[in-house]
């Protein structure tokens, strides 16, 4: 029984070493009240009550892994700025190994600022540069991550299409991981999935899969399988895990599929839910669960975090409690 396996994992308290490589971000929230419109333009005036900052992007994946109990190393880029220093400070304060984070003087640290009135998001402001990294930086990143890949139990790519995962660097990192016998799980972005060739799992959502397969919108399982076949042919990936929002997720191999219905009963904010799914699948595969079992557990983790506003995490204890309902 899956619940018994998860309980056993909790009791053993083993900490897998997981390497997260990806686009690092700061998520900033400005909370306030909006009771009237501006006389200058037809927009609400927000009276700010408080502000908060949390980790976003690949850093949120690391945060989710930490909540589950993993030892986490993270690699990626930050800018030479106060937001980069802030991001490093938060990661290091949480006990995440940041030695593989490189400062890029040509771009700022990515910051997403959300302005909310009550629990309603009014606007999001992005500060970022998404140009592909150059060849010199690719080489530096690859060299910096070499030892971390060798020491990891599993490797995650958290691609937010911010310029880090160029085709050449992505393939270099996958080749290094495979040479060390390490599985690579990818949360993809963009239209070119060929750069993920040779990875173990690619985890798009329905819209991302349709775009990458250059197909029409995915309406049913038949559409999903047709789009998946295109990606399997292009990447030779072992599995696709496609998240379907309110319908749950489906696990596909070239020969079979399994649909996992959604577990959520309340939905307040889906921000970061994909990061939670990615982290949970990786953590439990590293702990010895089969992909179908790890995905089922991830479905419960997602049900927990979407009940909260903003990025949230789920612990093994919380997942067990959700599984017992």
N, C-alpha and C positions, 0 to 999 in steps of 0.2 A: 504493500500500500504506500502511495506517494507520501502521505502525511507522516508515516512512520520513518521513511527515509529522511525527510526534512528534519524531523525531531532528532534523529541519530546524528545528522550533520551538526545541529545546534549543540548537542551534548559533547561531541568530540572537540569542538572549538578549534579546529584546524584553520589556519589562515593561508589560503592560496596567495601566491605572488602574481598579481595581475598588472600588466602594463597597458596604460591608456595612452594612445597617440592621437592628437586631434587639435581642433580649433578651440582655443581657450578664450573664455569670455567672462565679463562681469555683467550680471543682471542687476540693474538698479530699479528700485520701485519708489515712486513718489505717491504717497497716499494723501487724499484730501477729501473735501466736500465741494460739490458743485450745485449751487442753488439758483444761479442766475446766468444769463448770457452776457457776453461782453458787448459794450456799446460800439466797439471798434470793428467787430466782425461777428458773424453768427456762430460763435463757438462758446462753450461753457467756460466760466471763470472757476478755476480750481483753487480753493483756499487750502494750502498745504498744511497737513497736521503732523506728518512724520515721513521719514525716508528710511529705506533699508537697502542693503546690498547683499547679494548672494552669488555663488559661483554658477556660471552658465556654460553651455556647450560641453566640450570634453571635460572641463573641470567639474561639471555637474555629474557626469558619468562617474568620475573619481569619487565624488562625494557619496553617490549611491553605493558604490563598492565598499567604501569605508563603513557605511551604515550597516552593511551586511556582515562585515567582519574580515574583509580582505586586507592584505598588505598591498598598498597601491604605489606604483611609480607612474608619473605622468610626464609626457614629452610633448612639446609644441612651441609656439612662438608667443611672445608678448612684446609690447612696445617699450621703448625707453621713456617711461612716463609714470605718473603717480598711480594710475590705474593698474599698471603692470606690477608695481611694488605692492599694491593692495592685494592683488590676486595671489602673488607669491606668499604674502604674509598669511592670508587665510589658509592656503593649502598647507603651508609649513606648520601653522598653528594646529591644524587638524591631524598632523602626523603623516602627511603624504610626501613621498620622496620627489623633490622638484629638480634634481640635478640635471635632468634631460630637457629642461625648459631653456630655450635660447632667446636672448633679446635681439630683436630686429629693429635697427634704427630707422628703417625706411617705412615703418607702418606703426600706427598707434595700437594699443591694446583695444580689442573689440569690446565695446560697451553698448548694451541695449537698455535704454531707459523707458520704463512703462509708467504712464501717469494714470492713476486710478481714482475714481470717485466712488466711494463705497467699495463694492466688489466688481465694479464695471470699469474695464480698461477703455480709456478715452483715446489714447494715442501711444505709439511706440516710436522712440527716437533712436536711430542706430548711428554709432560712430565707429567707422571701420574702413580698412583698405583691403580689397580682395584680389589684388594682383598676384599672379602665381609667383612663388619663390624662385629666385634665380639659381643657376647651377652651383655656384659656390655655397649658397645656403643649403641647398639639397645635400651636398656632400658633407657639410658640417652636421646637419641633422642626422643623416645616416650613420656617420661615425659615432656621434654622441649616443645613439640608441643601440649600438651593436651589443654592448655588454648587458643592457637592460633586457633586450630580447632574449639573450641566452639564459638569463636568470629567471625569466617569467614562466609561469605555468600556462598562461594563455595571453594573447595579445588582442587588444581592441582598437579599431580605428573609428573615431568619432568625427566624421567629415561633415562640416557645415558649409562647405564650398567657399572658404575664405582665402584660398590660395595655397594652403599647405600641401594638399594631396595632389601634386602634379602627377601625371602618368608615370614618369620615370622614377620619382621618389617612391610612389606607392608600390610599384613593382619591385623596387630595390628592397623595401622593407618586408614585403611578402616573401621574396626569395630568401632573405636572411632568416625569417621566422621558420620557413619550411626546412631550411638547412639545419636548424636547431630542433626540428620536430615539434614546433609550436603551432597550434591552431590560431587562425586569424578570423575574428568576427568583425564585420563591417556594418556601421550605420551609414548608408551612402547618401550622397547628394549629387546633383548634376545629371547630365544626360549620358555621360561616357562611363559605363560600368566595366568596360574592357580593362580599365586600369586596376580593377579588383581581381583580375584573373588569378586563380590559384588559391583564393581564400576559402575558408571552411563554411562560413555563413555570411550571407548578405541580408540585411534586415530593412527593406524599404517599407513605406506605407503604400496604400493602394494607388494614390496619385503619383508618387515617385516612380513606382513600378511601371505604370502606364506611360509616363513620359520617357523613361529610359528605354522601354521596349518600342517606343514610337508607335503606339497603338491608340485606339480610341479609348474613351473612359471604360473602366472595368466595372461592369454591372453585375456579373454573376461569376460562378465558379469556372465556367467554360472560358470566359474572357480572361480570367486570372491565369488559368493553365496555359493559354496561348501566349500571353505576355511572359509568363515564367519560362516557357520553352526558349523564347528568344534570348533571355538572359542566361539560361543554362548553356546554350550554344556559344554565347559570347564569352562567358567567364569560366566555364568548367567548375563552378562552385558546387560544393556538396549539397548545400541546403539553401533555400530561400525561406525566410520567415517574414510574411507580409502582414502588417498590422492593418486592421479593417475598422478602426474607430469603434463605433457602437456595436459592431458585429463580432468583435474579438480579434483573433489572428488565425492565420493558416500557415502550417509548416509544409513546404513542398520539397520533394526530391524529384529527380527526373522520372521516377517510376511510381511515386505515390504522393498522397497529400493527407493532411489531418487538420480539421477545423476545430479550433478551441473557442467556444463562445465567450463573450465578454462576461466578466465577473462583477463589474461595478453596479451598484444600486443608486449611487448619487454621483453627479458630475458637476464640479464647480470650475475646474481649470485643468486643461490637458497639457499645459506648459510643462515640459520636461518628462512627460510620461514615456516617450520613446527612449530617453536616456535611462530611465528606470528599467524598462524592458531589456535593453541592451546589457546593462550591468548585472541584472538578475540572471539572465540566461548564461552569461559568462561565468559568474560566480558559481552557479550550481553545476555547470559542466565541469569546471575546474575541481569541484567536489565529488565528481564521479557520476552524476546523474546523466541519463540519456537526454538527447536533445528534446524529445517530446516531453519528458518529465520537467526539464528545466524551463521549457516554454510555458507549461501549465502553471508552474510556480510564478513565473514572470507575469502571467495574466492576473494572478492574485495581487502581486506587488503593484501593478498598474492600477488596479481597482482601489488600492489604498491611497496612492498619491494624487489621483485626480479628484479626491474629495477636498483637497486643500488648494488655496489660491497661491500661485507662484510655484517655483521648483520645490519639490518635497522628496523625501526618501522613505524607504520602507525597511525595517529591520527584519531579521529572520523571525523574531518573536511575533511581530505584527503580522507577518505572512502566515505563520502557523495559526494565529487567532482567526484570520480571515478564512483559512482553509477549513477550520472547524465549524464554521457557521452552517 
